[in-house]
Amino acid sequence: MAMFNSELFTGAMEKIKHKYLLTNIVSMRMRQIARGEPAMVDQKDMEIIDVALKEVADGLLEPKMPEKPLTTGDIFE
């Protein structure tokens, strides 16, 4: 049994080429959904990882750069 839908993963990789960045975005989104944030796609019988991957593949999630460079103080406040 696969851990996630490989077609959704491939689609997400087409949107976000860097696999480590994709992993971070998907895991953060999974945590948000698990805490009760509404999904942006139909969850019909999908695992939470597939929901997050589909949101990326559909172009609903994408990385954004901070407006200003982060400093240690920004991270460890």
Phi, psi and omega in degrees: 000130181286151178280335180206166180284115185294331178292319177294321178298315179298317178297321179292322179294333176290331179275318181237102188290331184276113188296329180287322175295316178302316179301316180295316181295315181295318181293322177296319180292322177300318179296320179298314181295318180297330178278359175113358176297139180290144177285152180265001178229165177291125185273009186322103176053035181252145171289157183300325179294323179291326176298312180296318178297319180295321178299320177291312182300326179278000178080016181275340177235135175208152180290148176229141177278144176296152181293329177229153179301140179282146175244170178302323179297325178293325185278320187250038179287000000 
